[in-house]
């Protein structure tokens, strides 16, 4: 399949590499062109502008936030202006519900198709082609994208014809992950304050009732206090938390835990945690418990 790929960060580079390995004809574009060089060496075509990535059957975007996606989607130089009729814009970014709805309408006006397919998994899963994909959009577009999804995902879940529904699934999923991080942080601070070993405690949790990967992954990061390099940076976690609160407000759904976590992220960023993994909000819980004084 001839496809463009825009956004070659920690996640995007791994996804694009897997598209190439699967035999797709990939044109890559990134604002910082140097990030595209490893993919060019693997057989990708280098796009000098957004339009170069819009000449195939589909263009995929993996960008940090709503403003970044808007900057490549709209305007005379954007995707909407250059994607051919019938072609598909596949957004695999974590974006807000409102932007997803606007893009759905804007592409439909131009005879183009829009699919939201945000992914679950960290950069190592992206590189290994083991992401989980939550996809929504027109059925024919989802069918057409299936070979792309198979290249970088271990399973695709389809959530109907409304692209924004996939974005809501992603935002709610990230809210649940951040809730696990917060609750793990509190429980691990509790046992640490009692003088117990956090690694032993984590082994018990993940060998019994809490064997899910999210507990193993983030529990280990919290116990090891290894928040750099960030697999998912704290500002992105904060952004996703804001977006889920905005979605909850629009649907009139109270989410008090999301508000608590919002303040955790805000505090972490206020204290200079921009470069840390989002699980570093656990440090705040440990400090509240006085754990840092015990280890000093």
N, C-alpha and C positions, 0 to 999 in steps of 0.2 A: 504494500500500500504506500502511496506517495503521501508523506505527512510532514508538516512543519512542526518544530518544537521551539517554544519560546520560554526561557527561564532555566538557567543551568546552575542553580544553587546546589546545596547538599542533596536534595531529593531529585531535582530535575536532571542532573547529570547522570545519575544511576538509571533513571527511567529511560532517558534517551539512549543510553548505551545498550539497554536491553532491547529497545526497538530495533537498533542496528543488528544486534545478534540474531534477532528473529527474521532478518532479511528485508525489513522495510526500508524504503528509500526516504531517508531523513535529511531535512534541511534544518539546521539549528541557528537560532539567533539569540544573542544575549547582549545586554547593554554593555557589559565589559567583555569585549570580544575575545580576550585571552582565555576565558573560561571554556570557549568552544574548541580550542586547539586539540585537546586530547580526543574529542569526539571526531574531529576532522581526520585525525590520524587513524581512527577506526573505520572511516569510510563515509562520514557525514559530509553533506555540502554546507558550506559556510554562507549564511545569509548576512548581507551587509545592512539590511533594514528589515523591518517587520514584514513589509510586502513580499519579500523573498520567501518567507515561511508560509505564505498564504496561497501558493500556486498549486497545491495538491488537493487531494480529496478531503483532507482534514488538517487542522492546525490545533496543536495542544499547547496549553499555557499552564505553567507551574510557577506562580509568582507569589511574593510574600504577603501581599495584602490587597485590599480593594483599590487604593490609589494606584498601585503598580499595575494591576490588571486594567483599570480604566485608561491608563496612559498608553497602553498598547492596543486597546480595543477601539477607542474612539478617535475622532479627528481624521483629517485627510490622509495621514500616514498610517492609520490604524487598521486592525483586522477587518472591521466592518466595511471599510472602504475598498478592501482588496480581495476579500474572500469571494470566490465565484458562487453563483447561485447553485443551491443544492449541496454545497460543501458544508462541512461540519466544524464548528468551533467546540473543542472539548476542553473545558476548564477543570483541571485537576487540583486547582488551588483551594484553600480553605477561605471562602469569601462569605460575605453577608447575604442574607435572604433577599434584601432589597436590590442589591446589585445583580444577583442572579435573575431576578424577575425582569429587571431593565434590559439585561442582555438577551434574555429569551425573546422579549418583544422586539428589540432592535434587529436581531438576526431574522426574525420572522418577516419583518417589514421588507427586508432585502432578499427574501427567498432563500435565505441560508438556514441552517439548523444549529441549535445550541444544545449541548449536553453538559451536565455537571457530573463529574466523576471524581470527587475527592477521595483521597486514599488514607488508609490507616497503616502505620508502620514507620519506623525510624530509618535513617539513611542506609544502615546495613541491610535492611529488608528491601529497600529500593534497589540497591546494587545487586542483590541476589534474585530479584524478580519475584519477591515473596510478599508483596503488598496485598492488602484487602481493599477492594474498590467498591464504593457506594455510588451507583450510577442511576441517573434519571434523565429522561428526555424522550423524544419521539421514538417509537418502537423501531422504525426503519433505521434511524440513526444509531440506536444502541446495537442493533444487529450488525451494522456496518463497522462499528467500532470494536466489535468482539475480538478480532485478531490483534488489535492494538492492546486491549486489556490483557489478553492472554500472554503477551510478551513480557509484561512487568508485574502481573498480579497472580496470586495463587488462587483467588476466587473473586468473582464479581457478583455483587448483590444488586438486583434491579428494583428500584423503588417507584416505578411508574413513569408517566409521561411529563410530569412537572419537574423541571430541573431543580427548582429551589428545594424540593423535598430532599434531594440528596445532600444539599448543603445543610439542611436542618439536621439530618442524620449525622453528618460530620461534626457539626458544632455541638450537638448533644453528646456525641461520643467523646469529644475532647473535654467537655465538661465533666463527664464521668471519670476520665483519666486523671484530671486535675483533682477531683474529689478523692480518688484513691491515693494520690500523692499526699494530700492534706491529711487524710485519716491515717495513712501509714506513718507519716511524720509524727503525728500526735501519739500513736501507740508506741512507736520506737523511742520517742523521747521519754515516755512513761517508764518503759523497762530500763532504759539507760540510766535514768535518775535513780532507779533502785539498785544500780550497780550490775545489771545483767548485760550479757554480751548480745549486741544487736544482730550479729551474724547468726548466732545460734537461734535466736528468736525468729529471725527471718526464715531459717531452714525449717523450723517447726511450722510456721505459717504456710509456706509454699509446698510443704510435704503433706498437708492435711486439707483444711477447708478452703485455702486460698492459693490453689495451684495455678491460677491463671497467669499467663505471661506478663501481664501488666504489673502484678505484684512482685514477680521475680525480677523483672527489669528495673523497676523504680525502687524496689526495696534494696537491691544491691547498690544502686547509685547512692541512695540515702545513707546506707550503712558505711559505704566506702568514702562518702563525702567527695565523690568525684564528679564535679559539676562542669568541668572543662576537659576537653572541648565539648561544646554544647551539641547534642544531637538534635535538640529542638530548643531554640533560644528563648529565654524568658520574655522578651518583647513580643514574640509570636504567641506565646501562651496567654499573655495579657490581652493581646488583640483578639484572640479567639474567645476569651472570657467576655470581653466587651460585646462581641457579636452575638453570643448566646444570650446575654442579658437583653440586648436590643430585640432579638427574636422573641424572647419571653414577654417583653413589654408589648410588642405588637400583637401578641396572641393573648395577652392578659393572663399570663401564667406566673405566679409568684415563684421565685427561685432563691430563697434566702441563703442557701449554701453557696450559690454562685456569687452572691454579693460578698460573702466572707472571703472567698477565694480572690475576688477582684481586689480586695484590700491587701491580701497577701502579695499579689503581684505588684501592686502599686508601691507597697513598702519596699519590696526587693529592688525594684527599679530606682526608687528614691535613694536607696543606699548603694547605688552603683553596680547593680547586678546585671547590667545589659548583656554582658558576654557569657553569662552562666546558663546552664541548662534550666529549663522551666521547673525541674524538680528541686531546684535550689530554694524554692519557697519553704522547703522542709527546714532549712537553716533557721528560719524565723521562729518556728515552733521550738526548735532545740534551744535557741537563745531565751525564749520566753520561759523555758523550764530551767534555765540556768546551767544547761549542759556544758556550755562553753567554759564556764568557770571551773567545772570539775576537771576538764581536760587541759586547762591552762597550766 
